Amino acid sequence: QVQLVESGGGLVQPGGSLRLSCAASGRIRSIDTMGWYRQAPGKQRELVAAITSGGRTNYADSVKGRFTISRGNAKNTVILQMNSLKPEDTAAYYCQMSVLAYGTVYEISWGQGTQVTVSS
C-alpha cells in the first residue's frame, strides 16, 4: 500500500554531484526514519545515510563530508545530495522508509532503486 519512487540517478564524472530524491505515496499515517542504501555488484547492500523524524542524521564513514541527507520540502520525501563523487560510489541506490500505515507498527518499505555511475 506504500510506494517509494526514487529519481535523480545517472552518469557523472568523478568530482561531480548528483541529487537523489525519493517520494512516498499511498496509505501513510506517519514516517519515522528515512534512509538511503546502496548496493554495488557483488557486494552487500549498505547504509549510506539516514535521517530520523526528529532530524538526527547518520552517515557511512565513506560518505561523511560529501553526502547530505535531508527531508524534502514536499511531504514524505527524502533527498540525498551527493558531492565530490568517486568511482567507488557507483552502485544502485535504494530509498528506505519506516512507515506507519495501519495500527501501531511501523513497517519498512523500499524503493525500486536508481543507478548511480561515477566514471570518466
All heavy atoms as an XYZ file, in Angstrom:
898
protein
N       0.808     -1.216      0.000
C       0.000      0.000      0.000
C       0.836      1.258      0.000
O       0.321      2.346     -0.233
C      -0.918      0.027      1.225
C      -2.007     -1.028      1.186
C      -1.586     -2.294      1.859
O      -0.406     -2.469      2.189
N      -2.511     -3.200      2.057
N       2.124      1.106      0.273
C       3.034      2.245      0.261
C       4.021      2.061     -0.886
O       4.627      0.992     -1.022
C       3.788      2.375      1.589
C       4.788      3.519      1.527
C       2.790      2.580      2.735
N       4.186      3.089     -1.684
C       5.119      3.041     -2.796
C       6.174      4.125     -2.615
O       5.855      5.267     -2.267
C       4.405      3.264     -4.135
C       3.361      2.229     -4.483
C       2.013      2.510     -3.815
O       1.605      3.648     -3.679
N       1.338      1.448     -3.399
N       7.418      3.735     -2.850
C       8.528      4.676     -2.824
C       9.113      4.756     -4.224
O       9.421      3.723     -4.825
C       9.612      4.211     -1.846
C       9.214      3.953     -0.401
C      10.439      3.632      0.435
C       8.458      5.121      0.183
N       9.274      5.969     -4.724
C       9.796      6.163     -6.066
C      11.013      7.075     -6.005
O      10.921      8.211     -5.535
C       8.737      6.771     -7.005
C       9.326      7.006     -8.391
C       7.512      5.855     -7.088
N      12.150      6.528     -6.460
C      13.389      7.307     -6.476
C      13.586      7.965     -7.840
O      13.109      7.462     -8.859
C      14.601      6.414     -6.198
C      14.582      5.708     -4.869
C      14.389      4.228     -5.014
O      13.743      3.825     -6.002
O      14.854      3.458     -4.159
N      14.350      9.042     -7.836
C      14.737      9.691     -9.082
C      16.056     10.412     -8.870
O      16.457     10.634     -7.721
C      13.661     10.678     -9.538
O      13.474     11.693     -8.568
N      16.726     10.724     -9.968
C      17.924     11.539     -9.885
C      19.228     10.822    -10.147
O      20.281     11.450    -10.147
N      19.189      9.523    -10.357
C      20.428      8.820    -10.650
C      20.933      9.124    -12.046
O      20.268      9.810    -12.829
N      22.119      8.621    -12.349
C      22.669      8.825    -13.677
C      24.158      8.636    -13.714
O      24.756      8.093    -12.774
N      24.757      9.107    -14.797
C      26.195      9.017    -15.001
C      26.829     10.375    -14.724
O      26.350     11.400    -15.235
C      26.481      8.588    -16.444
C      27.935      8.596    -16.897
C      28.760      7.586    -16.111
C      28.018      8.315    -18.405
N      27.890     10.366    -13.948
C      28.567     11.610    -13.597
C      30.064     11.358    -13.548
O      30.501     10.230    -13.236
C      28.041     12.163    -12.260
C      28.362     11.231    -11.116
C      28.551     13.564    -11.992
N      30.845     12.373    -13.843
C      32.292     12.244    -13.776
C      32.768     12.336    -12.337
O      32.093     12.940    -11.489
C      32.947     13.334    -14.609
C      32.719     13.200    -16.101
C      33.523     14.211    -16.897
O      33.997     15.206    -16.369
N      33.673     13.946    -18.184
N      33.911     11.751    -12.036
C      34.478     11.889    -10.684
C      34.598     13.360    -10.294
O      34.996     14.202    -11.109
C      35.851     11.236    -10.828
C      35.676     10.235    -11.923
C      34.727     10.888    -12.899
N      34.221     13.633     -9.051
C      34.209     15.013     -8.564
C      32.902     15.721     -8.775
O      32.694     16.823     -8.253
N      32.015     15.111     -9.530
C      30.728     15.724     -9.819
C      29.712     15.520     -8.711
O      30.019     14.954     -7.655
N      28.491     15.986     -8.978
C      27.425     15.931     -7.989
C      26.154     15.348     -8.605
O      25.920     15.485     -9.818
C      27.101     17.331     -7.463
O      28.208     17.902     -6.807
N      25.383     14.706     -7.763
C      24.044     14.242     -8.117
C      23.128     14.447     -6.929
O      23.584     14.441     -5.777
C      24.040     12.757     -8.491
C      24.529     12.353     -9.878
C      24.555     10.829     -9.991
C      23.677     12.956    -10.975
N      21.846     14.595     -7.221
C      20.842     14.761     -6.172
C      19.773     13.708     -6.377
O      19.082     13.700     -7.385
C      20.238     16.163     -6.243
C      19.245     16.513     -5.161
C      18.849     17.988     -5.309
N      17.931     18.460     -4.295
C      16.613     18.459     -4.426
N      16.058     17.992     -5.526
N      15.846     18.928     -3.452
N      19.656     12.815     -5.381
C      18.636     11.777     -5.420
C      17.430     12.223     -4.612
O      17.571     12.842     -3.554
C      19.168     10.467     -4.856
C      20.423      9.886     -5.497
C      20.755      8.531     -4.863
C      20.275      9.762     -6.994
N      16.265     11.868     -5.118
C      15.023     12.191     -4.434
C      14.178     10.935     -4.324
O      14.198     10.086     -5.221
C      14.261     13.268     -5.202
O      13.036     13.567     -4.577
N      13.438     10.829     -3.238
C      12.546      9.686     -3.042
C      11.237     10.208     -2.467
O      11.241     10.918     -1.453
C      13.174      8.675     -2.103
S      12.100      7.274     -1.698
N      10.146      9.837     -3.106
C       8.825     10.257     -2.656
C       7.977      9.047     -2.303
O       7.922      8.083     -3.073
C       8.136     11.071     -3.747
N       7.324      9.111     -1.170
C       6.436      8.038     -0.729
C       4.989      8.415     -0.975
O       4.598      9.577     -0.797
C       6.642      7.763      0.756
N       4.195      7.431     -1.372
C       2.772      7.658     -1.587
C       2.003      6.437     -1.135
O       2.562      5.376     -0.907
C       2.487      7.947     -3.064
O       2.852      6.838     -3.863
N       0.685      6.606     -1.004
C      -0.160      5.516     -0.540
C      -0.718      5.835      0.838
O      -0.810      6.994      1.239
N      -1.066      4.753      1.550
C      -1.642      4.953      2.876
C      -0.506      5.210      3.859
O       0.250      4.295      4.203
C      -2.458      3.756      3.314
C      -3.115      3.967      4.664
C      -4.026      2.835      5.057
N      -4.561      3.033      6.397
C      -5.648      3.739      6.675
N      -6.323      4.298      5.692
N      -6.058      3.869      7.913
N      -0.341      6.428      4.295
C       0.738      6.818      5.194
C       0.171      7.656      6.327
O      -0.372      8.722      6.087
C       1.816      7.626      4.437
C       2.418      6.788      3.309
C       2.908      8.079      5.410
C       3.313      7.577      2.392
N       0.313      7.149      7.526
C      -0.097      7.936      8.688
C       1.087      8.698      9.262
O       0.945      9.827      9.744
C      -0.699      7.027      9.758
C      -2.027      6.394      9.361
C      -2.489      5.377     10.396
N      -2.591      5.960     11.726
C      -2.733      5.239     12.824
N      -2.770      3.926     12.764
N      -2.840      5.827     13.992
N       2.241      8.044      9.215
C       3.423      8.670      9.779
C       4.654      7.989      9.205
O       4.617      6.803      8.858
C       3.418      8.543     11.297
O       4.583      9.067     11.865
N       5.748      8.721      9.085
C       7.028      8.152      8.676
C       8.048      8.465      9.746
O       8.186      9.622     10.155
C       7.493      8.705      7.314
C       6.488      8.309      6.230
C       8.882      8.171      6.967
C       6.830      8.848      4.852
N       8.755      7.437     10.182
C       9.796      7.632     11.182
C      11.119      7.885     10.455
O      11.355      8.962      9.967
C       9.862      6.420     12.112
C      10.815      6.629     13.267
O      11.258      7.778     13.472
O      11.135      5.664     13.967
N      11.953      6.899     10.352
C      13.265      7.073      9.739
C      13.194      6.942      8.228
O      12.491      6.082      7.702
C      14.257      6.052     10.297
O      14.346      6.220     11.707
C      15.629      6.232      9.676
N      13.927      7.800      7.541
C      14.108      7.722      6.089
C      15.590      7.497      5.833
O      16.432      8.085      6.532
C      13.680      9.027      5.408
C      12.232      9.390      5.570
S      11.916     10.991      4.766
C      10.136     11.040      4.781
N      15.901      6.680      4.851
C      17.304      6.417      4.597
C      17.595      6.046      3.162
O      16.687      5.789      2.374
N      18.881      6.065      2.857
C      19.380      5.638      1.552
C      20.398      4.522      1.769
O      21.279      4.640      2.619
C      20.044      6.797      0.814
C      19.080      7.814      0.311
C      18.686      8.956      0.943
C      18.377      7.796     -0.928
N      17.782      9.635      0.181
C      17.568      8.942     -0.988
C      18.339      6.907     -2.005
C      16.749      9.234     -2.070
C      17.532      7.199     -3.079
C      16.743      8.350     -3.117
N      20.261      3.478      0.990
C      21.192      2.370      0.969
C      21.745      2.248     -0.450
O      21.175      2.786     -1.398
C      20.494      1.057      1.349
C      20.130      0.945      2.806
C      19.123      1.728      3.369
C      20.803      0.054      3.641
C      18.790      1.632      4.709
C      20.488     -0.059      4.979
C      19.473      0.728      5.509
O      19.158      0.618      6.831
N      22.853      1.531     -0.570
C      23.384      1.280     -1.904
C      23.941     -0.134     -1.976
O      24.324     -0.723     -0.966
C      24.456      2.294     -2.290
C      25.725      2.216     -1.467
C      26.666      3.362     -1.843
N      27.914      3.333     -1.091
C      28.825      4.298     -1.118
N      28.625      5.396     -1.866
N      29.930      4.193     -0.420
N      23.951     -0.644     -3.204
C      24.476     -1.979     -3.428
C      25.242     -1.991     -4.736
O      24.673     -1.744     -5.804
C      23.349     -3.010     -3.459
C      23.839     -4.441     -3.528
C      22.737     -5.445     -3.262
O      21.549     -5.129     -3.365
N      23.115     -6.657     -2.902
N      26.524     -2.288     -4.639
C      27.371     -2.420     -5.806
C      27.398     -3.888     -6.231
O      27.139     -4.774     -5.406
C      28.777     -1.934     -5.490
N      27.696     -4.170     -7.489
C      27.724     -5.563     -7.956
C      28.656     -6.416     -7.117
O      29.805     -6.031     -6.847
C      28.233     -5.435     -9.396
C      27.816     -4.080     -9.812
C      27.951     -3.220     -8.589
N      28.151     -7.554     -6.662
C      28.957     -8.479     -5.873
C      29.141     -8.090     -4.425
O      29.874     -8.769     -3.693
N      28.479     -7.020     -3.996
C      28.626     -6.568     -2.613
C      27.272     -6.545     -1.917
O      26.221     -6.533     -2.562
C      29.265     -5.178     -2.572
C      30.696     -5.139     -3.071
C      31.314     -3.785     -2.826
C      32.774     -3.760     -3.245
N      33.413     -2.434     -2.963
N      27.328     -6.516     -0.601
C      26.102     -6.448      0.173
C      25.547     -5.025      0.171
O      26.288     -4.052      0.017
C      26.366     -6.893      1.614
C      26.587     -8.384      1.777
C      26.627     -8.800      3.236
O      26.982     -8.024      4.112
N      26.253    -10.047      3.501
N      24.244     -4.935      0.361
C      23.624     -3.621      0.482
C      24.096     -2.978      1.773
O      24.142     -3.617      2.831
C      22.099     -3.754      0.464
C      21.357     -2.441      0.342
C      19.869     -2.661      0.129
N      19.590     -3.337     -1.137
C      18.352     -3.491     -1.617
N      17.301     -3.026     -0.954
N      18.181     -4.119     -2.762
N      24.422     -1.684      1.701
C      24.937     -0.989      2.871
C      24.212      0.339      3.067
O      23.752      0.966      2.109
C      26.441     -0.720      2.717
C      26.803      0.178      1.554
C      28.279      0.524      1.497
O      29.054      0.079      2.370
O      28.676      1.272      0.570
N      24.148      0.753      4.329
C      23.555      2.030      4.661
C      24.473      3.152      4.190
O      25.677      3.129      4.447
C      23.324      2.146      6.164
C      22.841      3.508      6.666
C      21.430      3.774      6.185
C      22.930      3.570      8.176
N      23.892      4.137      3.520
C      24.631      5.329      3.115
C      24.355      6.466      4.094
O      25.276      7.086      4.621
C      24.227      5.762      1.686
C      24.935      7.057      1.304
C      24.542      4.654      0.687
N      23.075      6.733      4.322
C      22.692      7.828      5.215
C      21.258      7.615      5.662
O      20.458      7.007      4.948
C      22.820      9.175      4.512
N      20.940      8.148      6.845
C      19.585      8.044      7.366
C      19.260      9.298      8.156
O      20.159      9.976      8.670
C      19.419      6.805      8.241
N      17.960      9.585      8.233
C      17.503     10.744      9.000
C      16.233     10.354      9.746
O      15.315      9.740      9.180
C      17.270     11.965      8.075
C      16.894     13.193      8.900
C      16.242     11.667      6.987
C      16.949     14.498      8.095
N      16.188     10.694     11.025
C      15.019     10.360     11.831
C      13.955     11.444     11.700
O      14.199     12.522     11.132
C      15.400     10.219     13.302
O      15.773     11.516     13.804
C      16.551      9.254     13.488
N      12.794     11.170     12.262
C      11.713     12.160     12.231
C      12.097     13.415     12.990
O      11.589     14.498     12.721
C      10.433     11.553     12.805
O      10.657     11.082     14.120
N      13.015     13.260     13.934
C      13.478     14.408     14.698
C      14.622     15.164     14.050
O      15.099     16.156     14.602
N      15.069     14.663     12.892
C      16.128     15.357     12.163
C      17.537     14.872     12.456
O      18.511     15.418     11.931
N      17.664     13.839     13.293
C      19.009     13.319     13.566
C      19.487     12.507     12.368
O      18.749     11.708     11.805
C      18.979     12.446     14.816
C      20.354     12.014     15.297
C      20.300     11.367     16.652
N      19.627     10.078     16.592
C      18.460      9.834     17.161
N      17.820     10.791     17.805
N      17.928      8.644     17.079
N      20.743     12.722     11.983
C      21.283     12.067     10.793
C      22.408     11.101     11.151
O      23.072     11.243     12.183
C      21.812     13.096      9.779
O      22.808     13.905     10.409
C      20.688     13.979      9.270
N      22.614     10.146     10.257
C      23.666      9.163     10.414
C      24.230      8.871      9.030
O      23.465      8.698      8.076
C      23.089      7.879     11.035
C      24.144      6.825     11.248
O      25.261      7.121     11.648
N      23.802      5.574     10.967
N      25.574      8.832      8.923
C      26.217      8.621      7.636
C      27.236      7.496      7.713
O      27.893      7.298      8.736
C      26.944      9.886      7.174
C      26.047     11.060      6.890
C      25.777     12.008      7.868
C      25.479     11.230      5.632
C      24.945     13.096      7.604
C      24.657     12.313      5.353
C      24.393     13.238      6.355
O      23.584     14.310      6.074
N      27.396      6.796      6.596
C      28.511      5.865      6.482
C      29.801      6.666      6.476
O      29.849      7.791      5.942
C      28.385      5.068      5.182
N      30.845      6.118      7.062
C      32.117      6.836      7.129
C      32.613      7.229      5.743
O      33.223      8.282      5.571
C      33.164      5.968      7.827
C      32.922      5.852      9.325
O      32.170      6.675      9.872
O      33.491      4.931      9.938
N      32.333      6.391      4.765
C      32.857      6.610      3.419
C      32.231      7.821      2.716
O      32.770      8.290      1.719
C      32.643      5.366      2.557
O      31.264      5.046      2.472
N      31.112      8.320      3.236
C      30.449      9.450      2.567
C      30.383     10.699      3.431
O      29.895     11.739      2.974
C      29.020      9.057      2.112
C      29.053      7.789      1.265
C      28.077      8.890      3.297
N      30.853     10.618      4.653
C      30.802     11.775      5.542
C      31.555     12.956      4.925
O      32.652     12.794      4.397
C      31.404     11.427      6.904
C      30.487     10.610      7.786
C      31.135     10.298      9.135
C      30.214      9.476     10.013
N      30.855      9.092     11.292
N      30.923     14.119      4.988
C      31.537     15.316      4.430
C      31.266     15.506      2.953
O      31.562     16.575      2.400
N      30.727     14.477      2.300
C      30.449     14.579      0.859
C      28.951     14.484      0.559
O      28.469     15.123     -0.368
C      31.176     13.470      0.095
C      32.682     13.494      0.248
C      33.359     12.490     -0.677
N      32.984     11.112     -0.384
C      32.417     10.280     -1.264
N      32.147     10.708     -2.493
N      32.117      9.036     -0.925
N      28.242     13.681      1.323
C      26.808     13.471      1.108
C      26.010     14.150      2.215
O      26.452     14.200      3.370
C      26.459     11.985      1.106
C      26.986     11.201     -0.062
C      27.897     11.732     -0.964
C      26.555      9.893     -0.265
C      28.380     11.000     -2.031
C      27.019      9.143     -1.332
C      27.942      9.700     -2.210
N      24.823     14.619      1.861
C      23.932     15.219      2.843
C      22.523     14.686      2.627
O      21.996     14.751      1.510
C      23.905     16.749      2.711
O      25.230     17.266      2.880
C      22.992     17.359      3.777
N      21.935     14.163      3.701
C      20.558     13.684      3.635
C      19.652     14.718      4.294
O      20.021     15.342      5.294
C      20.409     12.306      4.320
C      19.020     11.717      4.040
C      20.685     12.381      5.807
C      18.874     10.261      4.467
N      18.474     14.893      3.723
C      17.528     15.845      4.290
C      16.107     15.423      3.918
O      15.895     14.689      2.946
C      17.794     17.257      3.780
O      17.640     17.320      2.372
N      15.180     15.882      4.719
C      13.768     15.673      4.386
C      13.362     16.782      3.411
O      13.649     17.956      3.643
C      12.917     15.694      5.639
C      13.173     14.469      6.503
C      12.297     14.422      7.724
N      12.480     13.149      8.425
C      11.542     12.229      8.552
N      10.355     12.426      8.045
N      11.786     11.101      9.196
N      12.692     16.389      2.332
C      12.333     17.350      1.318
C      11.242     18.305      1.765
O      10.557     18.072      2.761
N      11.097     19.389      1.039
C      10.030     20.346      1.327
C       8.658     19.721      1.095
O       7.698     20.003      1.822
C      10.184     21.591      0.455
C      11.395     22.413      0.849
O      11.798     22.413      2.008
N      11.995     23.081     -0.117
N       8.555     18.873      0.092
C       7.305     18.150     -0.128
C       7.154     17.070      0.941
O       8.137     16.471      1.364
C       7.296     17.524     -1.518
N       5.954     16.858      1.355
C       5.703     15.884      2.413
C       6.115     14.492      1.967
O       5.951     14.123      0.809
C       4.215     15.891      2.771
C       3.868     15.121      4.029
C       2.386     15.257      4.353
C       2.041     14.509      5.621
N       0.593     14.631      5.946
N       6.669     13.745      2.873
C       7.027     12.342      2.634
C       8.088     12.170      1.552
O       8.046     11.219      0.764
C       5.786     11.515      2.281
C       4.745     11.528      3.387
O       5.093     11.690      4.551
N       3.492     11.375      3.026
N       9.027     13.099      1.507
C      10.142     12.972      0.580
C      11.469     13.064      1.334
O      11.552     13.668      2.406
C      10.124     14.057     -0.505
O      10.246     15.340      0.112
C       8.855     13.995     -1.321
N      12.472     12.436      0.742
C      13.810     12.492      1.301
C      14.789     12.732      0.158
O      14.613     12.211     -0.947
C      14.153     11.207      2.085
C      14.153      9.984      1.185
C      15.481     11.351      2.805
N      15.794     13.539      0.449
C      16.772     13.951     -0.549
C      18.155     13.474     -0.124
O      18.490     13.521      1.073
C      16.798     15.486     -0.693
C      15.402     16.034     -0.959
C      17.788     15.902     -1.769
C      14.798     15.592     -2.258
N      18.946     13.041     -1.086
C      20.352     12.742     -0.837
C      21.178     13.576     -1.818
O      21.169     13.316     -3.017
C      20.661     11.259     -1.017
C      22.099     10.856     -0.676
C      22.354     11.006      0.831
C      22.391      9.422     -1.109
N      21.855     14.576     -1.296
C      22.754     15.399     -2.101
C      24.141     14.773     -2.051
O      24.696     14.620     -0.961
C      22.793     16.830     -1.580
C      23.740     17.738     -2.338
C      23.310     17.973     -3.774
O      22.130     18.201     -4.045
N      24.254     17.927     -4.704
N      24.660     14.418     -3.209
C      25.948     13.740     -3.277
C      26.940     14.621     -4.028
O      26.732     14.932     -5.203
C      25.796     12.394     -4.000
C      24.752     11.483     -3.373
S      24.680      9.851     -4.143
C      24.100     10.271     -5.779
N      27.979     15.026     -3.332
C      29.023     15.870     -3.913
C      30.349     15.122     -3.918
O      30.517     14.124     -3.211
C      29.155     17.170     -3.133
C      27.892     18.000     -3.135
O      27.138     18.007     -4.116
N      27.655     18.712     -2.048
N      31.285     15.630     -4.690
C      32.631     15.042     -4.755
C      32.560     13.542     -4.980
O      33.232     12.766     -4.288
C      33.410     15.361     -3.473
O      33.494     16.746     -3.253
N      31.769     13.142     -5.920
C      31.545     11.715     -6.164
C      32.816     11.024     -6.641
O      33.633     11.609     -7.367
C      30.423     11.523     -7.169
C      29.023     11.706     -6.575
C      27.987     11.989     -7.654
C      28.633     10.488     -5.769
N      32.953      9.777     -6.218
C      34.110      8.954     -6.547
C      33.644      7.708     -7.301
O      32.490      7.285     -7.145
C      34.832      8.527     -5.270
C      35.256      9.669     -4.362
C      35.852      9.133     -3.073
C      36.278     10.265     -2.138
N      36.855      9.743     -0.868
N      34.529      7.099     -8.060
C      34.132      5.869     -8.757
C      33.595      4.797     -7.808
O      32.685      4.040     -8.177
C      35.428      5.418     -9.437
C      36.174      6.696     -9.676
C      35.860      7.560     -8.481
N      34.109      4.745     -6.597
C      33.636      3.748     -5.640
C      32.234      4.025     -5.113
O      31.673      3.203     -4.387
C      34.620      3.603     -4.469
C      35.012      4.897     -3.810
C      36.322      5.449     -4.337
O      36.528      5.420     -5.583
O      37.140      5.915     -3.506
N      31.667      5.164     -5.464
C      30.267      5.437     -5.116
C      29.304      4.801     -6.116
O      28.085      4.843     -5.915
C      30.013      6.950     -5.078
C      30.772      7.648     -3.974
O      30.812      7.108     -2.847
O      31.329      8.734     -4.240
N      29.835      4.243     -7.182
C      28.987      3.602     -8.185
C      28.222      2.440     -7.577
O      28.807      1.542     -6.974
C      29.847      3.099     -9.361
O      30.441      4.216    -10.022
C      28.998      2.312    -10.354
N      26.910      2.476     -7.713
C      26.043      1.449     -7.129
C      24.589      1.748     -7.490
O      24.275      2.832     -7.996
C      26.187      1.416     -5.613
N      23.732      0.793     -7.201
C      22.298      1.058     -7.212
C      21.925      1.621     -5.847
O      22.298      1.037     -4.820
C      21.515     -0.214     -7.493
N      21.229      2.728     -5.834
C      20.851      3.390     -4.586
C      19.361      3.168     -4.328
O      18.522      3.383     -5.218
C      21.164      4.887     -4.677
C      22.621      5.197     -4.505
C      23.551      4.837     -5.472
C      23.090      5.817     -3.353
C      24.903      5.081     -5.307
C      24.452      6.081     -3.178
C      25.341      5.711     -4.155
O      26.682      5.962     -3.981
N      19.066      2.759     -3.100
C      17.704      2.423     -2.714
C      17.236      3.313     -1.561
O      17.954      3.489     -0.577
C      17.615      0.971     -2.269
C      17.944     -0.027     -3.349
C      19.266     -0.451     -3.552
C      16.953     -0.550     -4.168
C      19.581     -1.353     -4.539
C      17.259     -1.464     -5.161
C      18.575     -1.859     -5.342
O      18.879     -2.766     -6.326
N      16.035      3.792     -1.700
C      15.389      4.556     -0.639
C      14.675      3.591      0.297
O      14.085      2.594     -0.150
C      14.393      5.518     -1.282
S      13.349      6.422     -0.142
N      14.726      3.880      1.570
C      14.009      3.068      2.561
C      13.311      3.985      3.554
O      13.875      5.000      3.969
C      14.987      2.164      3.331
C      14.303      1.228      4.300
C      15.209      0.846      5.468
O      15.516      1.675      6.318
N      15.609     -0.401      5.523
N      12.085      3.635      3.899
C      11.352      4.404      4.906
C      10.653      3.480      5.881
O      10.178      2.406      5.492
C      10.316      5.312      4.233
C      10.911      6.385      3.358
S       9.640      7.564      2.803
C      10.579      8.554      1.648
N      10.583      3.915      7.108
C       9.833      3.210      8.144
C       8.474      3.900      8.262
O       8.390      5.033      8.728
C      10.601      3.284      9.464
O       9.875      2.642     10.483
N       7.439      3.187      7.813
C       6.125      3.818      7.595
C       5.063      3.198      8.495
O       4.968      1.968      8.621
C       5.693      3.664      6.124
C       4.315      4.307      5.902
C       6.720      4.283      5.193
N       4.268      4.059      9.093
C       3.088      3.623      9.831
C       1.879      3.811      8.917
O       1.508      4.938      8.601
C       2.918      4.439     11.107
C       1.715      4.088     11.972
C       1.862      2.674     12.528
C       1.544      5.090     13.104
N       1.325      2.664      8.476
C       0.151      2.732      7.611
C      -1.127      2.397      8.391
O      -2.134      3.091      8.295
C       0.313      1.784      6.427
N      -1.076      1.320      9.157
C      -2.202      0.868      9.946
C      -1.740      0.566     11.359
O      -0.569      0.260     11.584
C      -2.817     -0.408      9.369
C      -3.323     -0.283      7.957
C      -2.499     -0.602      6.880
C      -4.618      0.126      7.690
C      -2.964     -0.509      5.580
C      -5.090      0.225      6.390
C      -4.261     -0.093      5.350
O      -4.720      0.009      4.063
N      -2.642      0.615     12.310
C      -2.334      0.189     13.666
C      -1.216      0.979     14.295
O      -1.167      2.204     14.175
N      -0.327      0.238     14.972
C       0.745      0.907     15.707
C       2.128      0.419     15.316
O       3.113      0.770     15.963
C       0.557      0.673     17.208
O       0.594     -0.739     17.458
C      -0.758      1.237     17.697
N       2.227     -0.410     14.263
C       3.508     -0.996     13.888
C       4.059     -0.319     12.634
O       3.405     -0.282     11.589
C       3.358     -2.513     13.643
C       4.706     -3.108     13.209
C       2.858     -3.199     14.902
N       5.272      0.184     12.748
C       5.941      0.755     11.584
C       6.520     -0.387     10.743
O       7.099     -1.332     11.280
C       7.069      1.690     12.009
C       6.598      3.043     12.473
C       6.107      3.214     13.764
C       6.637      4.145     11.626
C       5.669      4.456     14.194
C       6.200      5.392     12.047
C       5.715      5.537     13.326
O       5.271      6.772     13.743
N       6.368     -0.295      9.459
C       6.901     -1.303      8.545
C       7.878     -0.661      7.572
O       7.736      0.502      7.193
C       5.769     -1.989      7.786
C       4.840     -2.794      8.684
C       3.793     -3.551      7.920
O       3.724     -3.400      6.693
O       3.031     -4.316      8.548
N       8.865     -1.475      7.159
C       9.889     -0.987      6.248
C       9.414     -1.096      4.805
O       8.926     -2.154      4.385
C      11.192     -1.780      6.416
C      11.740     -1.602      7.828
C      12.225     -1.344      5.384
C      12.116     -0.182      8.170
N       9.563     -0.010      4.077
C       9.262     -0.004      2.644
C      10.518      0.393      1.880
O      11.312      1.208      2.351
C       8.132      0.985      2.330
O       6.907      0.556      2.879
N      10.669     -0.196      0.677
C      11.837      0.055     -0.169
C      11.400      0.593     -1.530
O      10.350      0.211     -2.051
C      12.610     -1.243     -0.416
C      13.345     -1.786      0.757
C      12.888     -2.696      1.665
C      14.682     -1.473      1.160
N      13.860     -2.961      2.594
C      14.976     -2.225      2.311
C      15.676     -0.625      0.647
C      16.200     -2.156      2.963
C      16.896     -0.564      1.298
C      17.141     -1.314      2.436
N      12.245      1.436     -2.092
C      12.052      1.851     -3.470
C      12.644      0.830     -4.425
O      13.256     -0.151     -4.000
N      12.493      1.089     -5.711
C      12.944      0.131     -6.722
C      14.420      0.308     -7.065
O      15.015     -0.542     -7.724
C      12.097      0.277     -7.996
C      12.497      1.428     -8.906
C      12.128      2.795     -8.380
O      11.441      2.928     -7.359
N      12.549      3.836     -9.094
N      15.003      1.390     -6.626
C      16.421      1.628     -6.862
C      16.672      2.540     -8.043
O      15.897      2.559     -9.015
N      17.748      3.296     -7.957
C      18.192      4.144     -9.058
C      19.706      4.004     -9.194
O      20.412      3.981     -8.189
C      17.771      5.605     -8.851
O      18.119      6.380    -10.000
C      18.414      6.231     -7.612
N      20.179      3.891    -10.415
C      21.599      3.630    -10.641
C      22.401      4.919    -10.640
O      22.033      5.905    -11.286
C      21.787      2.907    -11.978
C      23.225      2.580    -12.319
C      23.856      1.570    -11.378
O      23.186      0.646    -10.889
N      25.138      1.716    -11.106
N      23.507      4.889     -9.913
C      24.477      5.977     -9.921
C      25.799      5.406    -10.429
O      26.306      4.434     -9.866
C      24.667      6.580     -8.519
C      25.834      7.551     -8.500
C      23.382      7.255     -8.062
N      26.313      5.994    -11.488
C      27.582      5.565    -12.064
C      28.529      6.747    -12.118
O      28.204      7.789    -12.685
C      27.386      4.996    -13.477
O      26.456      3.899    -13.429
C      28.707      4.492    -14.048
N      29.687      6.573    -11.483
C      30.700      7.624    -11.450
C      31.885      7.143    -12.280
O      32.592      6.214    -11.897
C      31.135      7.947    -10.017
C      32.111      9.126    -10.015
C      29.926      8.234     -9.143
N      32.083      7.791    -13.415
C      33.117      7.333    -14.342
C      33.504      8.466    -15.282
O      32.675      9.309    -15.636
C      32.601      6.143    -15.155
O      33.551      5.756    -16.131
N      34.761      8.458    -15.664
C      35.236      9.436    -16.642
C      35.159      8.863    -18.053
O      35.490      9.538    -19.018
C      36.658      9.857    -16.306
O      37.502      8.733    -16.218
